[in-house]
Amino acid sequence: MAWGAAALIVIGGLGTLVACASNGARKAGNEHVPEPSKAVDLDRYLGHWHEFARYENRFERNCEAVTANYARREDGLVSVINGCRQGGITGRYRSAEGRAKIVPGSNGAKLKVSFFGPFYVGDYWILDHADDYSWSIVGEPSGRYLWILTRDAKPSAELRRSLIERTRALGYDVTMLRETQHG
């Protein structure tokens, strides 16, 4: 799953990650972030993702058509490219490129991400994912950032409802979700 320090997702944003930390007035979306529920096969996770929904954040402000692309690099790290259309689905394209490394002992479900220089300050936790890697729910330890990523730009209504319920079950305030528009 997105931008700045957090753009995964998207992506998701998911981009991405939470190095860009906080606005003191902003309420937390999950005060007790769960540990990732499943091991992640990075080779299956890599590829193109669309941001279905996110918690609004400053580095994705006014972004639609948000995507995240993950690929292996020759040095063993993961390339992270988050993109969006600024101001609407036909707006100006912008992107952020970073890199990620797997946190040892996390079964591939936790990554440290860097979009600025040599420091890996963003946490990217794959909290849950489909067995076939068709969707994932991504968060980080503070509970202020959340991305729901899908392989399809426009997931079915049934999948959308299911993902929102899974997110609620993880302890997140789903009223804070902002669905991303895709063309």
C-alpha positions in Angstrom: 0.0 0.0 0.0 1.5 5.3 -0.6 3.7 8.3 0.0 6.3 9.9 2.0 7.6 7.4 4.5 4.6 5.2 4.4 3.5 4.7 0.9 2.9 1.1 0.7 0.3 -0.4 0.5 -0.1 0.9 -0.5 -0.4 -0.1 -0.3 -0.7 -0.6 -0.6 0.9 2.3 0.8 0.5 -1.0 0.7 3.0 2.9 0.8 3.9 4.1 3.1 4.8 3.7 6.2 4.7 5.4 9.2 7.9 7.1 9.6 6.0 10.2 8.9 4.3 9.8 12.2 1.8 11.8 14.0 -0.7 14.5 14.5 -1.3 14.6 18.2 -5.0 15.5 17.7 -5.7 12.5 15.5 -7.3 9.7 17.3 -5.7 6.2 17.0 -7.5 3.7 14.8 -6.4 0.8 16.9 -4.9 1.2 20.4 -3.9 -2.5 20.5 -2.5 -3.5 17.2 -2.4 -7.3 16.8 0.6 -9.2 15.6 0.4 -10.4 12.0 -1.7 -13.5 11.9 0.0 -15.5 9.2 3.4 -16.1 7.7 4.0 -14.3 4.4 5.6 -15.9 1.4 7.3 -12.8 0.0 7.5 -14.1 -3.5 3.7 -14.5 -3.6 3.2 -11.1 -2.0 5.4 -9.2 -4.5 3.7 -7.6 -7.5 1.1 -5.0 -8.1 -1.5 -4.0 -5.5 -4.4 -1.5 -5.5 -5.4 0.4 -2.4 -9.0 -0.4 -1.6 -9.2 1.7 1.5 -7.0 3.4 4.0 -6.9 5.6 7.1 -6.4 9.1 5.8 -2.9 10.4 6.2 -1.0 13.4 5.2 1.3 11.8 2.7 -1.7 10.5 0.7 -3.8 13.6 0.9 -6.0 14.1 -2.2 -4.7 10.8 -3.7 -6.9 8.4 -5.7 -6.0 5.4 -7.9 -3.4 4.5 -5.4 -1.1 1.5 -6.2 1.9 -0.2 -4.7 4.4 -2.3 -6.6 6.8 -4.6 -4.8 9.7 -6.4 -6.4 12.9 -8.2 -5.3 16.1 -6.3 -5.8 19.5 -7.8 -6.6 20.8 -6.9 -3.1 18.0 -9.0 -1.4 15.9 -6.0 -0.4 12.4 -5.2 -1.8 11.8 -2.3 -4.1 8.7 -0.4 -3.2 7.0 2.0 -5.7 3.9 3.7 -4.5 1.8 5.8 -6.9 -1.4 7.8 -7.0 -3.3 10.3 -9.0 -3.3 13.7 -7.2 -6.7 15.4 -7.0 -8.7 12.6 -8.6 -8.5 9.5 -10.7 -7.5 11.6 -13.8 -5.2 13.9 -11.9 -1.4 14.2 -12.1 0.5 11.0 -11.4 3.0 11.1 -8.6 5.1 8.3 -7.1 7.5 7.6 -4.3 10.2 4.9 -4.5 11.7 3.2 -1.5 13.1 -0.1 -0.3 12.2 -2.5 2.4 13.8 -5.3 4.4 12.2 -8.2 6.2 12.4 -8.1 10.0 14.2 -11.2 11.2 11.9 -13.6 13.1 8.7 -12.2 11.7 7.8 -15.0 9.3 8.1 -12.4 6.5 5.1 -10.5 7.9 7.0 -7.4 9.1 9.1 -5.2 7.0 11.1 -2.0 7.7 10.7 0.5 4.9 12.9 3.5 3.9 11.8 6.2 1.5 14.4 8.7 2.7 18.1 7.9 2.8 19.7 5.0 4.6 17.4 4.8 7.5 14.7 2.1 7.8 12.1 3.9 10.0 8.8 2.9 8.6 7.1 -0.3 10.0 5.0 -2.3 7.5 3.1 -5.1 9.1 1.1 -7.5 6.9 -1.6 -8.2 9.5 -3.7 -10.6 7.4 -3.8 -11.8 3.9 -5.8 -14.1 1.6 -4.4 -17.6 1.2 -4.1 -16.8 -2.6 -2.6 -13.3 -1.9 -5.5 -11.6 -3.6 -5.9 -9.1 -0.7 -4.0 -8.0 2.4 -4.5 -5.8 5.4 -1.5 -3.7 6.3 -0.8 -1.7 9.5 1.9 -0.7 11.8 2.5 -0.6 15.6 1.0 2.8 16.4 -2.5 1.8 15.0 -2.8 5.2 13.3 -2.1 3.9 9.8 -4.0 1.2 7.9 -4.2 0.1 4.3 -6.4 -2.6 2.7 -4.9 -3.8 -0.5 -6.4 -5.9 -3.3 -5.0 -7.2 -6.6 -8.1 -5.9 -8.4 -8.7 -2.2 -8.6 -12.4 -2.6 -8.0 -13.1 -5.6 -5.7 -16.6 -7.1 -5.6 -19.1 -5.7 -3.1 -18.9 -9.1 -1.2 -15.1 -8.8 -0.9 -15.3 -5.2 0.2 -17.7 -6.1 3.0 -15.6 -9.1 4.0 -12.4 -7.0 4.2 -14.1 -4.3 6.3 -15.4 -7.0 8.7 -11.9 -8.6 8.9 -10.5 -5.1 9.6 -13.0 -4.6 12.4 -12.2 -8.0 13.9 -8.5 -6.9 14.1 -9.7 -4.1 16.4 -9.6 -1.2 13.9 -12.2 1.6 13.9 -13.7 1.0 10.4 -15.5 4.4 10.5 -12.1 5.9 9.9 -11.7 4.0 6.6 -11.6 6.1 3.4 -12.3 4.0 0.3 -9.9 4.8 -2.6 -11.4 5.7 -6.0 -10.1 3.9 -9.1 -10.9 4.6 -12.8 
